[in-house]
């Protein structure tokens, strides 16, 4: 079945356009838009002014061109207005109401004279009935500007806006001599729109353009390439990265209670559960021994629930520039909600927020970041299921463990004998060995006190030894390799004992 790309919502009815229009209608004299996507911001401004009946005279300023007609890019500029203070002085002297769109003014306000002129211009604008819209590629504005400017944060395009982008991009790429052939069912189109969620308009437009111009077609064969490019874009910026999650719950030994919990909560994801009054699951915290399978379980949740898995890179969370860390975290949460339904994996969460539990020398940044996390976890309504893993629970602020933040806290301990048998079977089969040809009971007994990761490394070591001796893999070879490498439960016995003691009665055993 071939369907045309039906008209989507009018661009002038987009949420950002409506929000700016409401601000201008209600008399806000200064609006600040912080974004790297200047073209999108200008489009929103243009559409909002059109909805207001044209918005009167529009003047635009940049340090390159100076003051010029905001609707005519080719028109002449007002002489000697390229300096920001001179441009502001020009605006202050006007006797007619205008809308002034100022590009990248905020960095120039570090100059005292320019800041003084800016404040006097705002007072003049109040008398004139004029307004100013600031569009800047910075992360924070000075306090004096923040006191008078109303912030407008641009949202990522929703599904309706993305369909509009797809339609417009296909039309722009198509020519009478070389048309773009679109062969999509409604379901196919929805799949493409899902792949574009979480991207800004420019990125989405580029992905559609790449798909169309490659073979002059837009069809289901473009889905994988678009998803691959999206992963590349997301890995290159922000805190979120796509993670391939082919792991099945059957590929994890043990954690039987966790598997049962996930299977039970999977039923709560449907509309019927919501109608019944069952709230959707919000997240789990996996506490436990290193190498016991916490990260593997996070990947398995995504596979079991058939949702994309995004990992938050806590190592990239903190930035040296003031205000940048908070902005990056807010942007990550916003992007996660726009891409929902997803699984959001926060690996080793204590490394990102541990200092929030104690006095730190970062000027309160850790506490602010932690507060932003708690607020989002409590208030977000988008279907984002959080899987957090931690190795050191005592390093985490107690507020994180309060009921309501997570649906459940599971303790992932070392595997028991039955789980170790299963782990050996899984890893032997992965390496093209028949598990039935090995004494799994003997291997499980030899690996008492070993984690799943340590068992895997023992098999790999035995394989390397057997290959070097031109021999086959045997039970004795695996046992020898395992015993030659003491487990973490021996090396860090005291710490693991404290961890188990803390978890007793506070966590649900995963197995």
C-alpha positions as CSV (number, residue, x, y, z in Angstrom):
1,X,0.0,0.0,0.0
2,X,1.3,3.4,-0.9
3,X,0.2,6.5,1.0
4,X,0.8,10.1,0.4
5,X,2.4,12.2,3.1
6,X,-0.7,13.9,4.3
7,X,-0.7,17.5,5.4
8,X,0.4,17.8,9.0
9,X,-0.3,20.6,11.4
10,X,0.4,24.1,10.2
11,X,3.9,25.3,11.2
12,X,2.3,28.5,12.7
13,X,0.4,26.3,15.1
14,X,3.4,24.6,16.6
15,X,3.7,24.6,20.4
16,X,6.7,26.9,20.5
17,X,5.0,29.4,18.2
18,X,1.9,29.4,20.4
19,X,3.9,29.9,23.6
20,X,5.8,32.9,22.1
21,X,2.6,34.3,20.7
22,X,1.0,34.2,24.2
23,X,4.0,35.9,25.8
24,X,3.9,38.7,23.2
25,X,0.1,39.1,23.5
26,X,0.3,39.4,27.3
27,X,2.8,42.2,27.1
28,X,6.2,40.6,27.8
29,X,8.7,43.2,26.7
30,X,11.8,41.0,26.7
31,X,11.9,37.3,25.7
32,X,15.1,35.3,25.8
33,X,15.7,32.2,23.7
34,X,18.9,30.2,24.4
35,X,19.5,27.7,21.6
36,X,22.2,26.5,19.2
37,X,19.5,26.2,16.5
38,X,19.2,29.9,15.5
39,X,17.3,29.1,12.3
40,X,14.6,27.3,14.3
41,X,14.3,30.2,16.8
42,X,14.0,32.7,13.9
43,X,11.3,30.5,12.4
44,X,9.3,30.5,15.7
45,X,9.6,34.3,16.0
46,X,8.5,34.8,12.4
47,X,5.5,32.5,12.7
48,X,4.4,34.0,16.1
49,X,4.6,37.6,14.6
50,X,2.5,36.4,11.6
51,X,-0.1,35.1,14.0
52,X,-0.2,38.5,15.7
53,X,-1.1,40.1,12.4
54,X,2.4,40.8,11.2
55,X,3.7,42.1,14.5
56,X,4.3,45.6,13.1
57,X,7.8,46.7,12.2
58,X,10.5,44.0,12.8
59,X,14.2,45.0,13.0
60,X,17.0,42.5,13.4
61,X,20.5,43.1,14.7
62,X,23.7,41.1,14.5
63,X,27.3,42.2,15.1
64,X,28.0,41.5,11.4
65,X,25.2,43.4,9.7
66,X,24.1,45.8,12.3
67,X,20.4,46.9,12.4
68,X,18.4,45.9,9.4
69,X,14.9,45.0,8.2
70,X,14.0,41.7,9.9
71,X,11.9,40.6,7.0
72,X,14.3,41.5,4.2
73,X,17.7,39.9,4.5
74,X,19.0,41.7,1.4
75,X,18.0,45.2,2.4
76,X,20.4,47.9,3.6
77,X,21.5,48.1,7.2
78,X,21.4,51.2,9.4
79,X,24.9,52.7,9.3
80,X,27.2,52.5,12.3
81,X,25.0,50.1,14.2
82,X,27.2,47.0,14.1
83,X,28.6,47.7,17.6
84,X,26.0,46.4,20.2
85,X,26.0,49.6,22.2
86,X,25.4,51.7,19.1
87,X,22.6,49.4,18.0
88,X,20.9,49.6,21.4
89,X,21.3,53.4,21.4
90,X,19.6,53.5,18.0
91,X,16.7,51.4,19.3
92,X,16.3,53.6,22.4
93,X,16.0,56.7,20.2
94,X,13.1,55.3,18.2
95,X,9.7,57.0,18.6
96,X,7.7,54.2,17.0
97,X,6.9,50.7,18.3
98,X,9.1,47.9,16.9
99,X,10.0,44.3,17.5
100,X,13.8,44.1,17.9
101,X,15.3,40.6,17.3
102,X,18.9,40.7,18.6
103,X,21.2,37.8,17.7
104,X,24.0,36.9,20.1
105,X,23.8,40.0,22.2
106,X,24.3,38.4,25.6
107,X,28.1,37.8,25.3
108,X,28.5,41.6,24.6
109,X,26.7,42.5,27.8
110,X,29.9,41.7,29.8
111,X,30.9,45.2,28.8
112,X,29.5,47.7,31.4
113,X,28.6,50.4,28.9
114,X,26.7,47.9,26.7
115,X,24.8,46.5,29.7
116,X,23.9,50.1,30.8
117,X,22.7,50.9,27.3
118,X,20.7,47.7,27.2
119,X,18.9,48.5,30.4
120,X,18.1,52.0,29.3
121,X,16.8,50.6,25.9
122,X,14.4,48.4,27.8
123,X,13.0,51.4,29.7
124,X,12.6,53.2,26.4
125,X,10.8,50.2,24.9
126,X,8.3,50.3,27.8
127,X,7.3,53.8,26.8
128,X,7.3,53.1,23.0
129,X,5.3,49.8,23.3
130,X,8.3,48.0,21.7
131,X,9.6,44.6,22.5
132,X,12.9,42.8,22.2
133,X,13.6,39.1,21.5
134,X,17.1,37.8,22.4
135,X,18.4,34.8,20.6
136,X,21.7,33.5,21.9
137,X,23.9,30.4,21.6
138,X,24.9,30.5,25.3
139,X,23.9,28.5,28.3
140,X,23.1,31.2,30.8
141,X,22.3,34.9,30.8
142,X,23.6,37.5,33.3
143,X,21.4,38.1,36.4
144,X,20.5,41.6,35.2
145,X,19.1,40.2,32.0
146,X,17.5,37.2,33.7
147,X,15.6,39.6,36.0
148,X,13.8,41.3,33.1
149,X,13.7,38.6,30.4
150,X,11.1,35.9,30.1
151,X,12.9,32.6,29.0
152,X,11.4,30.6,26.2
153,X,12.9,27.1,25.8
154,X,12.5,25.6,22.4
155,X,11.1,22.1,22.5
156,X,12.1,19.2,20.2
157,X,9.5,18.6,17.4
158,X,6.7,16.2,18.3
159,X,5.2,13.6,16.0
160,X,3.0,16.1,14.2
161,X,5.9,18.5,13.6
162,X,8.1,15.6,12.5
163,X,5.5,14.6,9.9
164,X,5.5,18.1,8.7
165,X,9.3,18.1,8.4
166,X,9.2,14.8,6.5
167,X,6.6,16.1,4.1
168,X,8.4,19.4,3.5
169,X,11.8,17.8,3.1
170,X,10.5,15.3,0.5
171,X,8.9,18.0,-1.5
172,X,12.0,20.1,-1.4
173,X,14.2,17.2,-2.6
174,X,11.8,16.3,-5.4
175,X,12.0,17.8,-8.8
176,X,9.9,17.2,-11.9
177,X,12.7,15.4,-13.7
178,X,13.9,13.5,-10.6
179,X,10.9,13.0,-8.2
180,X,11.2,11.3,-4.9
181,X,9.2,8.0,-4.8
182,X,7.5,7.6,-1.4
183,X,6.3,4.0,-0.7
184,X,5.1,3.9,2.9
185,X,2.2,2.5,4.8
186,X,0.9,4.4,7.7
187,X,2.7,2.0,10.0
188,X,5.9,2.5,8.1
189,X,5.6,6.3,8.4
190,X,5.0,5.9,12.2
191,X,8.2,3.9,12.4
192,X,10.2,6.6,10.6
193,X,8.7,9.3,12.9
194,X,9.7,7.2,16.0
195,X,13.2,7.0,14.7
196,X,13.3,10.8,14.3
197,X,12.0,11.5,17.8
198,X,14.5,13.2,20.1
199,X,16.2,15.1,17.3
200,X,15.9,18.8,16.6
201,X,14.3,20.0,13.4
202,X,17.6,20.5,11.6
203,X,18.8,17.0,12.4
204,X,15.5,15.4,11.5
205,X,15.5,17.3,8.2
206,X,19.0,16.1,7.4
207,X,18.2,12.5,8.1
208,X,15.2,12.6,5.7
209,X,17.3,14.4,3.1
210,X,20.0,11.8,3.3
211,X,17.5,9.0,2.9
212,X,15.8,10.6,-0.1
213,X,18.8,11.7,-2.1
214,X,20.6,8.3,-1.7
215,X,18.3,6.4,-4.1
216,X,15.5,9.0,-4.8
217,X,13.2,6.9,-2.6
218,X,11.8,7.0,0.9
219,X,10.7,3.5,2.1
220,X,11.3,1.0,4.8
221,X,14.8,0.3,3.6
222,X,15.8,3.7,5.0
223,X,14.8,2.8,8.5
224,X,18.0,1.2,9.6
225,X,20.3,3.8,8.1
226,X,18.2,6.6,9.8
227,X,18.5,4.8,13.1
228,X,22.2,4.3,12.7
229,X,22.7,8.0,12.0
230,X,20.5,9.0,14.9
231,X,22.7,6.9,17.2
232,X,25.8,8.7,15.8
233,X,24.2,12.1,16.4
234,X,23.2,11.3,19.9
235,X,26.6,9.8,20.8
236,X,28.3,13.0,19.7
237,X,26.3,15.4,21.9
238,X,24.6,15.5,25.2
239,X,24.6,12.8,27.9
240,X,22.5,10.1,26.2
241,X,23.8,7.4,24.0
242,X,22.0,4.6,22.3
243,X,22.9,1.1,23.5
244,X,22.3,-2.1,21.5
245,X,20.3,-4.4,23.7
246,X,20.0,-7.8,22.1
247,X,20.2,-9.5,25.5
248,X,17.3,-11.8,26.4
249,X,16.3,-12.5,30.0
250,X,17.0,-16.2,29.2
251,X,20.7,-15.2,28.7
252,X,21.0,-14.1,32.3
253,X,21.6,-16.7,35.0
254,X,19.7,-16.3,38.2
255,X,17.9,-13.1,39.3
256,X,14.7,-15.1,39.2
257,X,12.7,-12.6,41.3
258,X,13.8,-9.7,39.1
259,X,12.7,-11.6,36.0
260,X,9.3,-12.3,37.5
261,X,8.9,-8.7,38.6
262,X,9.7,-7.5,35.0
263,X,7.4,-10.0,33.4
264,X,4.6,-8.9,35.8
265,X,5.1,-5.2,35.3
266,X,5.3,-5.6,31.5
267,X,1.5,-6.2,31.6
268,X,1.1,-2.7,33.3
269,X,2.5,-1.0,30.1
270,X,-0.8,-1.4,28.2
271,X,-3.8,0.9,28.0
272,X,-6.0,-1.7,29.7
273,X,-3.8,-1.5,32.8
274,X,-4.2,2.3,32.9
275,X,-8.0,2.0,32.6
276,X,-7.9,-0.5,35.4
277,X,-6.1,2.1,37.6
278,X,-2.6,0.5,37.5
279,X,0.1,3.2,37.1
280,X,2.9,2.5,34.7
281,X,6.2,1.4,36.3
282,X,8.7,4.2,36.8
283,X,12.0,2.5,37.6
284,X,14.2,0.2,39.6
285,X,17.5,0.5,41.4
286,X,19.9,-2.5,41.1
287,X,22.3,-2.6,43.9
288,X,24.9,-5.3,44.2
289,X,28.3,-6.9,43.7
290,X,30.4,-5.8,40.8
291,X,30.2,-8.2,37.9
292,X,27.0,-9.8,39.2
293,X,25.0,-8.8,36.1
294,X,23.4,-5.5,37.0
295,X,24.3,-3.9,33.7
296,X,23.3,-7.0,31.8
297,X,19.9,-6.9,33.5
298,X,19.4,-3.3,32.5
299,X,19.9,-4.3,28.8
300,X,17.6,-7.2,29.3
301,X,14.8,-4.9,30.5
302,X,14.9,-3.1,27.1
303,X,14.7,-6.4,25.2
304,X,12.0,-7.9,27.4
305,X,9.8,-4.8,27.1
306,X,10.8,-4.1,23.4
307,X,11.9,-0.5,24.1
308,X,15.0,1.5,23.1
309,X,17.7,1.7,25.6
310,X,19.5,5.0,26.3
311,X,22.4,5.1,28.7
312,X,23.2,8.3,30.5
313,X,26.9,9.0,30.5
314,X,27.5,10.3,34.1
315,X,31.1,10.8,33.3
316,X,30.2,13.6,30.9
317,X,27.7,15.2,33.2
318,X,29.9,17.8,34.8
319,X,31.3,20.7,32.8
320,X,33.8,23.3,33.8
321,X,31.6,26.2,32.7
322,X,29.1,27.7,35.1
323,X,25.5,26.6,34.4
324,X,26.5,24.2,31.6
325,X,26.2,21.0,33.8
326,X,22.6,21.8,34.8
327,X,21.7,22.7,31.3
328,X,23.1,19.4,30.0
329,X,21.2,17.4,32.6
330,X,17.9,19.2,31.8
331,X,18.5,18.7,28.1
332,X,19.1,15.0,28.7
333,X,15.8,14.6,30.6
334,X,13.9,16.6,27.9
335,X,15.4,14.4,25.2
336,X,14.6,11.2,27.0
337,X,10.9,12.3,27.4
338,X,10.7,13.3,23.7
339,X,12.0,9.8,22.7
340,X,9.7,7.9,25.1
341,X,8.7,5.2,25.5
342,X,12.3,4.2,26.4
343,X,14.4,2.6,29.1
344,X,16.8,5.2,30.6
345,X,19.9,3.4,32.1
346,X,21.9,5.4,34.7
347,X,25.0,3.2,35.3
348,X,26.9,3.5,38.6
349,X,24.7,6.3,39.7
350,X,26.7,6.9,42.9
351,X,29.6,8.2,40.8
352,X,27.5,11.1,39.6
353,X,25.6,12.1,42.7
354,X,27.7,10.7,45.7
355,X,29.1,14.1,46.6
356,X,25.5,15.5,47.1
357,X,25.4,13.4,50.3
358,X,28.3,15.3,51.9
359,X,29.9,18.7,52.0
360,X,31.6,19.2,48.7
361,X,33.9,21.8,47.2
362,X,32.0,22.3,44.0
363,X,29.9,25.3,45.2
364,X,26.7,23.2,45.6
365,X,26.7,22.0,42.0
366,X,26.3,18.3,43.0
367,X,23.4,19.1,45.3
368,X,21.7,21.1,42.5
369,X,22.2,18.4,40.0
370,X,20.9,15.8,42.5
371,X,17.9,17.9,43.2
372,X,17.1,18.2,39.5
373,X,17.3,14.4,39.2
374,X,14.9,13.9,42.2
375,X,12.4,16.4,40.9
376,X,12.4,14.9,37.4
377,X,12.0,11.3,38.8
378,X,9.1,12.4,40.9
379,X,7.3,14.7,38.4
380,X,7.9,13.3,34.9
381,X,4.8,11.8,33.2
382,X,6.4,10.5,30.0
383,X,6.8,6.7,29.7
384,X,10.5,6.7,30.7
385,X,11.5,3.7,32.8
386,X,14.7,4.3,34.8
387,X,17.1,1.5,35.5
388,X,19.8,2.7,37.9
389,X,22.7,0.6,39.0
390,X,25.0,1.1,42.0
391,X,27.9,-0.7,43.6
392,X,28.2,1.5,46.8
393,X,24.8,2.3,48.3
394,X,26.4,4.1,51.3
395,X,27.7,6.8,48.9
396,X,24.2,7.7,47.7
397,X,22.1,10.4,49.3
398,X,19.3,8.8,51.3
399,X,16.6,10.9,49.5
400,X,17.2,8.7,46.4
401,X,16.1,5.6,48.2
402,X,12.8,6.9,49.4
403,X,9.8,5.0,48.2
404,X,8.3,6.7,45.1
405,X,11.6,7.4,43.4
406,X,11.9,3.8,42.3
407,X,9.3,1.1,42.2
408,X,11.7,-1.4,43.8
409,X,15.3,-1.7,45.0
410,X,16.8,-5.1,44.1
411,X,20.0,-6.5,45.6
412,X,21.9,-8.5,43.0
413,X,24.2,-10.9,44.9
414,X,26.6,-13.5,43.7
415,X,24.9,-16.4,41.9
416,X,24.0,-19.5,43.7
417,X,24.8,-23.0,42.5
418,X,21.8,-23.3,40.1
419,X,22.5,-19.8,38.7
420,X,26.2,-20.7,38.2
421,X,25.2,-23.8,36.3
422,X,23.0,-21.7,34.0
423,X,25.8,-19.1,33.5
424,X,28.3,-21.8,32.5
425,X,25.7,-23.2,30.1
426,X,25.1,-19.8,28.5
427,X,28.7,-18.9,28.0
428,X,29.8,-22.3,26.8
429,X,27.0,-22.2,24.2
430,X,28.0,-18.7,23.1
431,X,31.5,-20.1,22.4
432,X,30.2,-22.9,20.2
433,X,30.5,-25.6,22.9
434,X,27.7,-28.1,23.8
435,X,27.0,-27.5,27.5
436,X,25.8,-31.1,27.9
437,X,29.4,-32.3,27.2
438,X,30.6,-30.6,30.4
439,X,30.1,-31.4,34.1
440,X,28.1,-28.3,35.0
441,X,27.7,-29.4,38.6
442,X,31.5,-29.7,39.0
443,X,32.0,-26.3,37.3
444,X,29.4,-24.6,39.5
445,X,31.0,-26.0,42.7
446,X,34.4,-24.8,41.6
447,X,33.1,-21.3,40.9
448,X,31.5,-20.8,44.4
449,X,31.9,-17.2,45.3
450,X,32.5,-16.0,41.7
451,X,30.4,-13.5,39.8
452,X,28.9,-14.1,36.4
453,X,31.6,-11.8,34.8
454,X,34.4,-13.7,36.6
455,X,32.9,-17.0,35.4
456,X,32.9,-15.7,31.8
457,X,36.5,-14.6,32.1
458,X,37.5,-18.0,33.5
459,X,36.0,-19.7,30.4
460,X,37.8,-17.3,28.2
461,X,41.1,-18.0,30.0
462,X,40.6,-21.7,29.7
463,X,39.9,-21.3,26.0
464,X,43.1,-19.4,25.4
465,X,45.1,-22.0,27.3
466,X,43.5,-24.9,25.4
467,X,44.1,-23.1,22.0
468,X,47.8,-22.5,22.9
469,X,48.2,-26.2,23.8
470,X,46.3,-27.3,20.6
471,X,43.9,-29.1,22.9
472,X,40.1,-29.0,23.4
473,X,38.3,-27.2,26.2
474,X,37.8,-29.5,29.2
475,X,36.2,-29.3,32.7
476,X,39.6,-29.5,34.4
477,X,40.9,-26.7,32.2
478,X,38.0,-24.4,33.2
479,X,38.4,-25.3,36.9
480,X,42.1,-24.6,36.8
481,X,41.6,-21.3,35.1
482,X,39.0,-20.3,37.6
483,X,41.0,-21.2,40.6
484,X,44.1,-19.3,39.3
485,X,42.1,-16.1,39.5
486,X,40.8,-15.2,43.0
487,X,37.3,-13.7,42.9
488,X,36.3,-10.2,44.1
489,X,34.4,-11.8,47.0
490,X,37.8,-12.9,48.4
491,X,39.8,-9.8,47.5
492,X,37.2,-7.4,48.9
493,X,35.5,-9.7,51.4
494,X,35.0,-7.1,54.1
495,X,33.4,-4.5,51.8
496,X,31.1,-7.1,50.3
497,X,30.0,-8.3,53.8
498,X,29.1,-4.7,54.7
499,X,27.1,-4.4,51.4
500,X,25.2,-7.6,52.1
501,X,24.5,-6.5,55.7
502,X,23.1,-3.2,54.5
503,X,20.9,-4.8,51.9
504,X,19.4,-7.3,54.5
505,X,15.8,-6.2,55.1
506,X,16.2,-3.0,52.9
507,X,16.2,-4.5,49.4
508,X,14.4,-7.3,47.6
509,X,16.8,-10.1,46.7
510,X,17.0,-10.3,42.9
511,X,17.3,-14.1,43.1
